């Protein structure tokens, strides 16, 4: 698994409209979920052609977020990253 960021980096933080995509190598259907600061963002289904998205609406304010992408089934695995989101008025 790997993460791709779709947004604008401003020094040490990402602008508040940043999306995060997970790259998953899968041969069939899998279920996954995102966790943000320990809060489950909902379980979803994915396939080999899916691009699981953590949308920018997740960010409620500027600050540091612990983001975890977890494949739940059939082969559990997880990847985490710390994301720094800029204050909402920065970079506009």
Buried (B, 14 or more C-beta within 10 A) or exposed (E): BEBEEEBEEBEEBBBBBBBBBBEBEBEEEBBBBBBBEEEEBEEBEBEEEBEBBBEBEBBEEBEEBEBBBBBBEEEEEEBEEEBBBBEBEEBE
